[in-house]
Amino acid sequence: MDLTILFLHGMFSWGRCFKFLADNISEKFPNADIICPTLPYHETSIDEEPDDHLGPFRIEDAIAHLQHEFIEKIDGQIIIIGHSLGALIGEILASKNQKIERIILINPAPQFGVNGFSWSALLNYLPIILRPGWENKPIRRTPRQTIRAIGHNLPPDIKNRIVSGARWASGSMLSQLMEKDPITSVHGLTCDINMIYCGKDRMVTPRVSRAIALGLGTTPEFLPELPHYPLHDQYLAEKICAIIKSHHSKRIGVLA
């Protein structure tokens, strides 16, 4: 299988958050190359001091890094699986690269000037944005804030994994999401798009998710009982594997 699957993590997270999904995909597609990178300066746990370069790190910097370090070096077809901000970054990368044949978006982050924000998201960000100068500083959520925002209805063992994987994030990136002008236009995407959104999401509510899907011209899959962070869910893993299998079968049919 000439296929690379590139996972893109969201804010306050890192590449290892996809271990459960990546293991499931690897088991079913052993010949696929699976890459779960962590964005520069995002490796630091919230219990440690953040890298000074993280605060001003922008979405454009992430795109340039992923383009140079991964997209340009990959031969063959690429499927991007992105969560939250990683899903938005995946949209932008796909709009610039024909070799990206499919994007699978899990609770993609909205842009204020395009899709709007929910009040619940703003309330979750309030402890951060009330601090002077947050826009260019590293930002973090406490364990309690993390669970309240993205994993409030998950089992205790999954909550513990989420907290242990919590990372510092870029204030500049969050600031960009809140700007009235869109970061970039993602109209005219030629790749296949799958979007999955969750009914218990406090960061990207179903209303906002449906607006995102409408803008992308795709019909999303709805998982009513999951929160913003569904990356340890077996049904989600099976759903994504089914999408990959269908994509590969379709591609073989086109090439035959």
N, C-alpha and C positions, 0 to 999 in steps of 0.2 A: 504494500500500500504506500504510494508516493504521497504521503500526507503529513503535514506538520500542524499540530494543535498548539496554539499560543494562548495561554491564559494571561489575563490582565486584571490585577487586583485594584480595589478601590482605596479610598482614603482611610487612614488609621489602620492600615492592613499591610500585608506583604505577600510574596508569592506562595509561601507555604500554606496559606489559607485554603488553597485548592487541593491539598493532598488527597482528601477523600474522593473528590471528583476525578482527579488525575489517576488515582489507583483503579477506580472503576473503569475508566476509559482504557487504561493500559491493559487491563485484564481481557477486555473484549476486542481490543485492536492492538495486539502486541507489536505490530510492525509500524505503528504510527510513532512519529517523533513528538514527544510532549514536552513543552517548555513552560515553566512557571517562574518567570523572572520577578525579582523585586526591583522596583524603581530606585534609581540612585538616591542615597541618603535616607531611605525608608526602612532600613534594617533595624533601627534602634528601638528597643522596648521602651514603654512609657516609664519603666523603673530606672532608666539610664538617662544620661545627658544627651540631647539630640545633636546632630551634626549642624554646624552653623550655616551650612549651605542649603539646608532643607527649607527654611522659611521663604526665601525668594524663588524657590524652584517652581517653575510655571508649567502649565499644561503643554505649551509649545516645547519646553525642554524635554518633557517625557516623550512626546511624539518624536522629536529628533533623535533621542536616545534609542527608542525602540526601532525606529526606521534604520538607523546606522548599525546597531548591534545585532539585530535579529532579521527584520524584513529583508534587507538587502542581501543577507547571507544565506537565506533559505531558498533551496531549489524546490520546485513543485508547488502544489496547491497548499494554501494556508486556510485553516479555520481559526478564527479568533473567538474565544469565550471570555467575555468581560463581565465583571460584577460592579455595579454602581458607577463610580467615576471611571473604572476600567472599561466599562461598557461604552461610555461616551468617547473615551479615547479610541476604542476599537472602531466606532463609527467614523471618526475622523481619519484614522489610518486607512480604513477601507475605501474612503472617498478619494484617496490618493494613490492606491495600489491595486492594479488589476489582478495581481497574483493572490489577493485575498478573495476567496470564492464564497465564503459564508461568514457571517458574524452571528453569534449566539449571545444575546444580551440578557443579563439577569438583573432585574431591578435597576435599569440604567438611570444614572444621575440626570436630573433636569438642568436646563439653563434658565435662569430667572426670566431673561428677556424673550425666551422662546416658549417655554412650557409652563412657567410659573413655579412657585414654591408652595408647599403646604404649611399651614400654621404649626403643625406638629414638628416639621423639620426645623423651622425657625426657632421654636422653643428648645429643641435639642441642641441647637447651635448657640443659643443665647449665652451660656457661661463662657463661651469662647469669644464671641464678637463684642462682648462688653469690656474686654480687656484692651487698653490702649495699645495701638501698634500691632495688633494681631495679624494684620494683612500681610506683613512681611516677616513674620516670626514662625518658628515651629509651633505647632499646636497639638494638644492631646485631649483625650477624654479620660476621666477617671473610670475605674472598673464599673462603678454603679451607673455612670452616665452611658457607658458603652452598652451595657445590658439593656438599660431602659430604651436606648435608641434602636438597637438592631437585633436583640435576641431575647426580648422580654418574655416570650411564651415557650422557650425551648427548655429541654430537660437540663438538670443541673450539670451533668457531665459535659454537655455541649457548651453551656454558658462558661464553664471553667476553661474550655479550650479557646473560646473566643477571647476571654480576658487575658489568657497567657499569650495569645497572638496579637494583642493590641499594640499598635506602633504609633510613633509620632507621625504627624502629617504636615503638609505645607499650608501655611496660612494664605499664601499667594494663590494656590489652587482653589481654595474655598472662596476667596475673594472673587476670582474669575467666574465661578459658578453663579455668584450673586449679582454680576454686572447686568445692566439692561441690554447692552449690545451682545449679540451671540458671539461665542468664541470663534466659531466657523460655521459655514453652511454645510449641512450634510445632505442637501438635496441632490438628486441625481445619482444616488448609490446604485451601482449595477450588480452588486453581489447579492446572494440570497441572504435574507434576514429572518432570524427567529428571535422572538422576544418573550421572556417569561417574567411575569410580575406577581407579587404576593399580596394577599388580602389583609394581612396583619402588619404590613410595612408602615412604620411611623416616619420614615425618612422620605420615601417616595410613595405617596398615597396612591391608591387605585385610580383616583381621578386624574392625577398628574401623569401616571403611567399610561393611561389611555390617550392622553394628549400627546405623549411622546410617540406612541405607536401610530397614531393618526398622522403625525408629521413624517414618520418613516414609511408610511404606506404599507404597514404590515398588520396582520391580525395576531394579537398576542395570546399566549397561553396563560391562564389564570390559575394560581395555586392559592386557594382561599385561606388556608390555615397557617401559612408560613410567614415569618417576619422578614425584615430587610436582609438578614443574613441566613440564607437557606442552604449554605454550601456543604452541610453534613447530611442532607436529606437524601434517602435512598430513591424515592420516587423522582426527584430532580435528576439524580445521576442516571437513572434508567431512561428518563425522557431525553436527556442530552445524548446518550448513547444511541437511542433510536433515531435522533436527528442526524447524527454522524453516519449511521448505517444507511439511511435513506439518501443522504448526500452522496456517499460513495457509490451506491448502486446507480443513482442518476448519472453520475459522472462516467461510470463505465459504459452505460447505455449511450451516452453522447459520443464517447470515443470509439465505440464498436463500429 
